[in-house]
């Protein structure tokens, strides 16, 4: 979350020549007019004009939560506490509410933040896939008789 806040403040201010005082001494003579903040169809410094990015972020976040909650429900231990069913209900609600909140925030924040969130979630899905694949491989133990 602190990284997301840092990315927000960097993208919010954009690349302005008056920000050159924060650069290293060698870079202070850099010409900021050659920097282009466009990527694909988006300007990364303003909120997205088309709502493709917020929908993509919400869909990928939903998929990530679906995969992570599915893995946690497969590994659950039978418990006699009353919190088991309530926690499952909360996970189902969060699986729908959290992606909608993140997609809605992506619609109003600069597009660079939505792109960051999309790419980091895709990496998270890849990491979850590798972890789930490695943990599903059965291990054998040799017993000497």
CORNOR-V343637 format. One record per backbone hydrogen bond with DSSP energy under -1.0 kcal/mol. NH is the residue of the N-H (numbers start at 1). CO is the residue of the C=O. If there is no record, write none. Layout:
BEGIN
NH;CO
NH;CO
END
This chain:
BEGIN
5;1
6;2
7;3
8;4
9;5
10;6
11;7
12;8
13;9
14;10
19;16
20;17
22;19
23;20
30;27
34;31
35;32
39;42
42;39
44;37
46;43
55;51
56;52
57;53
58;54
59;55
60;56
61;57
62;58
63;59
64;60
65;61
66;62
67;63
68;64
69;65
70;66
71;67
72;68
73;69
74;70
75;71
87;83
88;84
89;85
90;86
91;87
92;88
93;89
94;90
95;91
96;93
97;93
98;94
100;96
101;97
102;98
103;99
104;100
105;101
106;102
107;103
109;105
111;46
112;44
113;110
114;110
115;111
116;112
117;113
118;114
119;115
120;116
121;117
122;118
123;119
124;120
125;121
126;122
127;123
128;124
129;125
130;126
131;127
132;128
133;129
134;130
135;131
136;132
END
